[in-house]
Amino acid sequence: MILPEGLVKEVQLLLSQDKKVAAIELVHTLTKSGLKESFEIVGKISRGESISTVETEDIDR
């Protein structure tokens, strides 16, 4: 899954504030992914693993 760069930054901010559940909910809501996938995405971000990102202006609306 390719995430908007801004979403990754927001998740990193929430994680820095010890708000992992809020980060998972944010990913789940904005990506329409399942809770398990959202949990895995947030886990990858928290571990500093590579996540495919795209700048929001590159996304077709």
QUIHU-V578437 format. One record per helix or strand of 2 or more residues. SS is the DSSP state (alpha for helix, beta for strand). FROM is the first residue (numbers start at 1). TO is the last residue. Records with the same first field share a line. If there is no record, write none. Layout:
SS = FROM-TO  FROM-TO
This chain:
beta = 3-4  53-54
alpha = 5-16  20-31  35-47  56-58
